[in-house]
Amino acid sequence: MKSCQDGEPLEIETKSIDNAIMDWTAVFVRLWMHDINNFTRSTGLSFGQMNLMLHLHYKGPCEVNGVSEVMQMTAPGASQMVERMVQQGLVARGEVPGDRRVRMVYLTEQGKVVVRDCIRLHETWVHDLAETLSAEDQAETTRILRQLTVNANKISLFG
């Protein structure tokens, strides 16, 4: 019986491109999660806190009410997490100009530094991996990954 650590992809009867994307995402997610877990342990942050900070970094400020949806947790749990992060100086809450009822969560300067430090760990192995490709393969891979990113961003996870 194979263990999940054997490093070989599961054999599933699907199209080759499907297999290639599934294999790549499995490896990529494993390495990225390893980076995030090591970083959060070293900083004393929770995985959920780092996840929210990365979401804010990549997607921008989020409504306080939307944090629970993004984090897939209850509204009270999300509110408590945001409050702890506000007290830690990692995020802040602010009003939306023109609608004082809506409160947004955004990264503080301290939060941005923490996120950049986490991403820097990730960039190291990504750079090393990219350097294993020829210049031509780098250009082709860049073009294809950019197109996949555009297409994947069109997929709605929230209905």
C-alpha positions in Angstrom: 0.0 0.0 0.0 1.3 3.4 -0.9 1.6 6.1 1.7 0.8 9.7 0.9 4.5 10.5 1.3 5.6 8.2 -1.6 5.6 11.3 -3.9 4.0 9.5 -6.8 0.7 11.0 -8.2 -2.5 8.9 -7.9 -3.4 7.2 -11.1 -6.8 8.5 -12.1 -8.5 7.9 -15.5 -8.8 11.4 -16.8 -7.3 13.5 -19.6 -3.6 14.1 -19.5 -4.0 17.9 -18.9 -6.3 17.2 -15.9 -3.7 14.9 -14.4 -0.9 17.4 -15.0 -2.8 20.2 -13.3 -3.9 17.9 -10.4 -0.3 16.7 -9.9 1.1 20.2 -10.0 -1.5 21.7 -7.6 -0.9 18.8 -5.2 2.9 19.4 -5.1 2.4 23.2 -5.1 -0.1 23.2 -2.3 2.0 20.8 -0.2 5.1 23.0 -0.5 3.1 26.3 0.1 1.3 24.8 3.1 4.7 23.6 4.5 6.0 27.2 4.2 2.9 28.7 5.8 2.8 26.2 8.6 6.5 26.7 9.4 6.1 30.5 9.2 3.0 30.5 11.5 4.7 28.3 14.1 7.8 30.6 14.1 5.6 33.8 14.6 3.0 32.4 16.9 0.2 33.2 14.5 -2.6 30.7 13.8 -3.1 29.2 10.3 -6.4 31.0 10.1 -4.8 34.3 10.9 -2.2 33.9 8.2 -4.8 32.7 5.8 -6.9 35.9 6.3 -3.8 38.0 6.0 -2.8 36.4 2.7 -6.4 36.8 1.5 -6.3 40.5 2.3 -2.9 40.8 0.7 -4.0 39.2 -2.6 -7.6 40.4 -2.8 -7.6 43.6 -0.9 -9.7 44.8 2.1 -12.7 42.7 3.0 -16.0 43.5 4.7 -16.1 42.4 8.3 -19.2 40.4 7.5 -17.4 38.7 4.6 -14.6 37.4 6.7 -16.7 34.5 8.0 -17.5 33.5 4.4 -13.9 33.8 3.3 -12.6 31.9 6.3 -15.5 29.4 6.3 -16.2 30.0 10.0 -19.1 31.4 12.0 -19.6 35.1 12.1 -18.9 35.3 15.9 -15.7 33.2 15.4 -14.6 35.4 12.5 -15.3 38.6 14.5 -13.3 37.3 17.5 -10.4 36.4 15.2 -10.4 39.9 13.6 -10.6 41.5 17.0 -7.5 39.5 18.2 -5.7 40.5 15.0 -6.6 44.2 15.5 -5.2 43.9 19.1 -2.0 42.4 17.6 -1.7 45.3 15.2 -1.9 43.0 12.1 -5.2 44.3 10.7 -7.5 47.3 11.2 -11.2 48.0 10.7 -12.4 51.0 9.0 -15.5 52.6 7.6 -16.3 52.7 3.9 -16.5 56.3 2.7 -20.2 57.1 2.0 -21.6 54.2 4.0 -20.6 54.2 7.7 -22.6 51.0 8.3 -20.1 48.9 6.3 -16.8 48.1 8.1 -13.8 46.8 6.2 -10.8 44.8 7.4 -7.5 45.7 5.9 -3.8 44.9 6.6 -1.8 47.4 8.7 1.8 48.2 7.9 2.8 45.6 10.5 0.5 43.0 8.8 2.0 43.8 5.4 5.5 43.1 6.7 4.4 39.8 8.2 2.8 38.7 4.9 5.8 39.8 2.9 8.1 37.7 5.2 5.8 34.7 4.7 5.8 35.1 0.9 9.6 35.5 0.8 9.9 31.9 2.1 7.7 30.8 -0.7 9.5 32.8 -3.4 12.8 31.1 -2.6 11.8 27.6 -3.7 9.7 29.0 -6.5 12.7 30.9 -7.9 14.9 27.8 -7.5 12.4 25.7 -9.3 12.0 28.2 -12.2 15.8 28.2 -12.6 15.7 24.5 -13.5 13.9 25.4 -16.8 15.5 26.7 -19.9 14.8 30.3 -21.0 12.4 29.0 -23.7 10.6 26.7 -21.2 10.3 29.6 -18.7 8.7 31.8 -21.3 6.2 29.1 -22.4 5.4 28.1 -18.8 4.9 31.8 -17.9 2.4 32.2 -20.7 0.5 29.1 -19.9 0.4 29.8 -16.1 -0.8 33.3 -16.7 -3.6 32.0 -18.9 -4.6 29.3 -16.3 -4.6 32.0 -13.6 -6.9 34.2 -15.6 -9.2 31.3 -16.3 -9.1 30.0 -12.7 -10.0 33.5 -11.4 -13.2 33.3 -13.4 -14.3 30.3 -11.4 -16.6 31.4 -8.6 -16.3 29.5 -5.3 -19.1 31.4 -3.6 -22.0 30.6 -6.0 
